[in-house]
Amino acid sequence: MESPGSQVVVSGPDGARLGSFGLTGARVTVGRLADAHYRDGFLALPANARCPLPGNAGFRLASAADKRATAAKEQFVGAFDPLATEFGGRTWSAGEF
């Protein structure tokens, strides 16, 4: 299996292309959005902030985006893994993305 751009291509043992799954822009973007919200959350902290960090809008938005990204990854592997298994390919978990 290879991942050029946002397409995941499944190849058989002989290297023949068996199929591909598109990672839609929305699925990829939601993960990046979470990262941006985490960045915003950290940038909004005062210089003297200590753990545990105070909550702010950036961290709340990041948490919500993380949940959406995880759901999208789980949806993807739910569709991809049965095909990979059928053709003897590698399977994935949502946490591996």
C-alpha positions, 0 to 999 in steps of 0.5 A, a space after each residue: 500500500 502506498 499513499 500518494 497525495 490523499 489517495 491510498 492505493 492498495 496493491 496485491 502481492 504481485 504489485 498489481 493495483 487492486 484499488 484505491 480509497 480517497 481521503 477526502 479533503 474534509 477528513 484530512 482538513 479536520 486533523 489539520 484544524 485540530 492542530 491549528 486550534 492546539 497552536 492557538 490554545 498554546 499561543 493564548 496562554 500567558 508566559 507564566 502558565 503552569 500545568 495543569 494548563 488553563 482551558 481556553 477557546 483554542 483547546 476546546 475547539 481542538 478537542 472537538 476537532 480531534 473527535 471529528 478527526 478520529 471519527 473520520 479515521 475510524 470510518 476510513 479504516 472501517 471501509 479500507 481494512 476489509 478490502 485489505 484483508 480480502 487481498 492479503 494487505 496490511 490493515 490499519 487502525 485509526 491511531 496509525 494515521 
